[in-house]
Amino acid sequence: MGKMKKVKKGHTQSRIKKTIQKDKPLRVSQRFNSDHEKLSWQIRLLDFDGPWGWGDMDAKTLKYVHGKLAQFESMTWAEVNHPNTGCHPIKVRDLCNEARKRLAEIKVIEFEEELFSLRLSGKERLWGIREHHLFKILWWDPRHDVYPVSKKHT
């Protein structure tokens, strides 16, 4: 093998390669910073069954959700993930038992450690996987059941 080419001051390609080849591989969402890219969404992973499935959604609600997603498309991930939006990642281990059980049943995110919660209104959330600039939509949670929290000062 030839000499390692310098990549960045103090870092060689071999050091970078060792970082990537650890026992636990990095999730795609950890490898690249896509915070300054606009959010796009993908519906391939939609869960049509289960307690937060899309199968029973009426047309009026679907239009409402579509409108909210269209608003998010104009935002970068840095804007979406801002504390004032109420949108944030949640560790899978912190989700309700029913949500963790459903994730195991549908086998969609076996290697993901977290889901991302998009806040549409007070209680309404969309749940999915953030991968680079993509939000891979999984669930519609109109009652904030997937990650229940008690209100402060009540």
HELIX and SHEET records of a PDB file:
HELIX    1   1 GLN A   13  ILE A   20  1                                   8    
HELIX    2   2 VAL A   28  ARG A   31  1                                   4    
HELIX    3   3 ALA A   59  PHE A   72  1                                  14    
HELIX    4   4 TRP A   77  VAL A   80  1                                   4    
HELIX    5   5 PRO A   83  THR A   85  5                                   3    
HELIX    6   6 VAL A   92  ASP A   94  5                                   3    
HELIX    7   7 ASN A   97  ILE A  106  1                                  10    
SHEET    1   A 2 LYS A   6  LYS A   8  0                                        
SHEET    2   A 2 HIS A  11  THR A  12 -1                                        
SHEET    1   B 5 SER A  40  GLN A  42  0                                        
SHEET    2   B 5 LEU A 134  ASP A 141  1                                        
SHEET    3   B 5 ARG A 125  GLU A 131 -1                                        
SHEET    4   B 5 GLU A 114  ARG A 119 -1                                        
SHEET    5   B 5 HIS A  88  LYS A  91 -1                                        
END                                                                             
